[in-house]
Amino acid sequence: MQPDPQETDEQLAKLDDLSVEEHLPIYEEVHRDLTAALAQSAAEPAAEPADDSADDSADDSAAEGAGDADR
């Protein structure tokens, strides 16, 4: 469950119309949602990085060629 940023913004926008004494439940709800999303994110396996080895070899060749021009 990822928190909806718009929903979080709406929850926090409610604070403008409430007294300071009424802020705590809103902060607790937002905190609970964000903590749950963070825990879920940490529990999910990390995505495998894209294999850019072909791009790296092309970059290395270009770098080597540039060095040869200086000789």
C-alpha positions in Angstrom: 0.0 0.0 0.0 1.6 3.2 -1.2 0.2 6.4 0.2 -1.5 8.6 -2.3 0.4 11.9 -2.2 -2.7 13.8 -3.1 -4.6 12.2 -0.2 -1.7 13.0 2.1 -1.8 16.6 1.0 -5.5 16.8 1.5 -5.2 15.4 5.0 -2.5 18.0 5.9 -4.6 20.8 4.3 -7.3 20.1 6.8 -4.9 21.4 9.5 -5.5 25.0 8.3 -9.1 24.8 9.5 -8.5 23.0 12.8 -7.3 24.2 16.1 -3.8 23.1 17.1 -5.3 20.7 19.6 -7.0 18.9 16.7 -3.8 18.4 14.7 -2.4 15.4 16.4 -4.9 12.8 15.0 -4.2 14.1 11.5 -0.4 13.8 12.0 -0.8 10.4 13.5 -2.8 9.2 10.5 -0.3 10.6 8.0 2.6 9.1 10.0 0.9 5.7 10.2 0.3 5.7 6.4 3.9 6.7 5.6 5.4 4.3 8.0 3.4 1.4 6.6 4.4 2.4 3.0 8.1 2.6 4.1 7.9 -0.8 5.8 6.3 -2.3 2.7 8.9 -0.8 0.4 11.7 -2.2 2.6 10.1 -5.6 2.5 9.9 -5.7 -1.3 12.9 -7.1 -3.2 15.0 -4.4 -4.8 14.6 -4.1 -8.6 17.5 -5.5 -10.6 19.5 -2.7 -12.2 19.4 -2.6 -15.9 22.3 -4.2 -17.7 24.2 -1.3 -19.1 27.4 -3.3 -19.8 27.0 -2.8 -23.6 26.8 1.0 -23.0 29.8 1.0 -20.7 32.0 -0.8 -23.3 31.0 1.8 -25.9 31.9 4.6 -23.5 35.2 2.9 -22.7 36.1 2.6 -26.4 35.3 6.3 -27.0 37.4 7.3 -24.0 40.3 5.2 -25.2 40.0 6.7 -28.7 40.1 10.2 -27.3 43.3 9.4 -25.4 44.9 8.1 -28.6 44.3 11.5 -30.4 46.5 13.2 -27.8 49.6 11.0 -28.5 
